[in-house]
Amino acid sequence: MTPMSSAGAIAAIVTAMAAVLAVGGGYVQFVLKRSLLPSVEFDVDFEMHHSGSTQLIGEVSCVIKNLGSSMLIVTNVKCRIRYPPGRG
């Protein structure tokens, strides 16, 4: 093997290793990270303000947080609240 051909072989090996590392890093960044880690967190909280003899008054708060690298835009937020009959 001549020195020129061995240098070419080494360059090809280094290039192949760099390509494998780039593909592996891209897979972790764009596939595993987005599928394993949540991108959005929903928090629902209820706080009681007043409890009378026939009525309960409280506040429901809903918080949506972006956690991941992709951004969620919430455009149509709806809330349905149910309470058991005969209470309050």
Secondary structure per residue as TSV (DSSP state, phi and psi in degrees):
chain	resnum	aa	ss	phi	psi
A	1	M	-	360.0	133.8
A	2	T	-	-85.3	158.8
A	3	P	H	-59.5	-31.5
A	4	M	H	-70.6	-39.6
A	5	S	H	-73.4	-33.0
A	6	S	H	-70.3	-35.2
A	7	A	H	-66.7	-37.3
A	8	G	H	-66.3	-38.1
A	9	A	H	-67.3	-41.4
A	10	I	H	-64.4	-41.6
A	11	A	H	-63.3	-38.1
A	12	A	H	-67.0	-38.9
A	13	I	H	-66.9	-44.1
A	14	V	H	-63.2	-40.8
A	15	T	H	-64.6	-41.9
A	16	A	H	-64.6	-40.6
A	17	M	H	-65.9	-39.9
A	18	A	H	-64.8	-38.7
A	19	A	H	-65.6	-42.0
A	20	V	H	-63.6	-42.5
A	21	L	H	-64.4	-39.1
A	22	A	H	-65.9	-42.7
A	23	V	H	-65.7	-42.6
A	24	G	H	-63.7	-43.0
A	25	G	H	-64.5	-40.2
A	26	G	H	-65.3	-38.6
A	27	Y	H	-63.0	-45.0
A	28	V	I	-64.5	-43.7
A	29	Q	I	-67.6	-46.0
A	30	F	I	-99.6	-17.9
A	31	V	I	-110.8	-61.9
A	32	L	I	-65.1	-45.0
A	33	K	H	-63.9	-39.6
A	34	R	H	-77.8	-27.4
A	35	S	H	-88.9	-28.1
A	36	L	H	-92.2	-35.6
A	37	L	S	-96.2	135.6
A	38	P	-	-70.9	143.6
A	39	S	S	-98.1	-16.5
A	40	V	E	-136.0	141.7
A	41	E	E	-123.9	129.2
A	42	F	E	-106.7	129.0
A	43	D	E	-121.3	127.6
A	44	V	E	-121.8	129.3
A	45	D	E	-133.5	143.6
A	46	F	E	-122.6	131.1
A	47	E	E	-125.4	123.4
A	48	M	E	-79.7	127.6
A	49	H	E	-103.6	-38.9
A	50	H	E	-149.8	136.6
A	51	S	E	-127.3	103.1
A	52	G	-	-95.2	-171.7
A	53	S	S	-72.0	-29.7
A	54	T	S	-124.4	-4.0
A	55	Q	-	-135.7	147.8
A	56	L	E	-120.2	130.1
A	57	I	E	-120.5	126.3
A	58	G	E	-146.5	177.0
A	59	E	E	-125.8	130.0
A	60	V	E	-105.6	125.0
A	61	S	E	-119.5	135.5
A	62	C	E	-119.9	126.4
A	63	V	E	-123.4	130.9
A	64	I	E	-116.0	124.4
A	65	K	E	-119.5	135.9
A	66	N	E	-83.7	123.5
A	67	L	-	-112.1	-34.9
A	68	G	S	-88.1	-169.6
A	69	S	S	-81.7	-22.0
A	70	S	S	-92.0	146.0
A	71	M	-	-100.2	132.9
A	72	L	-	-104.6	130.3
A	73	I	-	-111.2	117.4
A	74	V	-	-93.5	123.1
A	75	T	-	-115.0	-27.8
A	76	N	-	-133.3	90.9
A	77	V	-	-96.4	125.9
A	78	K	-	-126.9	147.8
A	79	C	-	-134.4	131.2
A	80	R	-	-120.1	124.7
A	81	I	-	-115.2	128.4
A	82	R	-	-120.7	146.1
A	83	Y	-	-136.9	149.6
A	84	P	-	-65.5	136.7
A	85	P	T	-66.1	146.2
A	86	G	T	91.1	-4.2
A	87	R	-	-111.9	119.9
A	88	G	-	88.8	360.0
